[in-house]
Amino acid sequence: MHISAKADYATRALLELASDPGRPLSCEAIASQEIPFRFLKSVVGELRRAGLVRSQRGCEGGYWLGRPADEIALLDVVRAVDGELITLRGQPLTGLDYPGPAVGLPGVWRRVESDAAAVLGALTLSALLPAGAREQPSAIGAA
């Protein structure tokens, strides 16, 4: 299985935002997660289009989480930046069908996808934050 750099960078950027949800962060501040700046701009744009971050221009602008960290699952992040969770040769597994001795293999691939989705869907950003950095529920929207 392959975890894309995009998914890793997107998750790290969101965790940076989740660690201090009361104030906006610039891309420069988010890049402290050792994310290449040019790549970060693209990833943040995809997260914004998916509703996982919101942005504001100007002196007091920057990026915030689009919804509370306990409502953003890793599965949401991966799908926002990569689309399908698992593909075979770039194609979704939905219509996959093999003849003969390999007839059972598509079911295995779909089960791997289902199990991975279950793990990623059960983990939220807030669950990944160190205990001292977990956001307070009232912090979202206070800005």
Sequence and secondary structure as in RCSB ss.txt:
>XXXX:A:sequence
MHISAKADYATRALLELASDPGRPLSCEAIASQEIPFRFLKSVVGELRRAGLVRSQRGCEGGYWLGRPADEIALL
DVVRAVDGELITLRGQPLTGLDYPGPAVGLPGVWRRVESDAAAVLGALTLSALLPAGAREQPSAIGAA
>XXXX:A:secstr
    HHHHHHHHHHHHHHTSTTS B HHHHGGGT  HHHHHHHHHHHHHTTSEEEE STT EEEESS GGG BHH
HHHHHHHSSSSEETTEESTT    GGGTTHHHHHHHHHHHHHHHHHH BHHHHS GGG   GGGTT  
